[in-house]
Amino acid sequence: EKYGLRNMYFALGSQITSRNNIKSSYRDAVNTVRAIKVYPISRKCRNYAELPAIIRMLFRTDDHEFIRSCFSQELGGIIDYDKKHNAELLMTLERFFEENCNASRAADKLYIHRNTMNNRLRLIFDILGHDCSDPEKRFAVECSIYCYKYLNMQEEQK
């Protein structure tokens, strides 16, 4: 910040074993910077190998329609509700997961009252059809959030 470098990122691509892999490693480094900007990754200096596996897999997938169908299955109702009612349910759910399903901490991060958080979570769980207490269902919803953010990032790059 002192030198105007607040928004500067440093990323390393994948390890290379020959000159033929330089382009691939460069692409991985660029993708790492893109991921740092979109996903809740705390450090500004990252190595491609340190990114969560779901993010690395998404960067290697070209089938955007498949990715869209994956997140739509889990999050379609929430995304539709947000658009229709100008709500922030998806962001609420994302913060809830980031805070390990602690509603009080998530409410603090969102600068909302705990009761507002509880009301939003009740609505989210009604739309999802479950409360994410089942680890498999929670994993599916969290992966869907990554997929949704990935496609939004790709569309912004166009």
Secondary structure, DSSP 8 states (H G I E B T S, - for coil): -TTS-TT--EEE----SSGGGHHHHHHHHHHHHHHHHHS----SEEEGGGS-HHHHHHHT---HHHHHHHHHHHHHHHHHHHHHHT--HHHHHHHHHHTTT-HHHHHHHHT--HHHHHHHHHHHHHHHTS-S-SHHHHHHHHHHHHHHHHHHHHHHH-
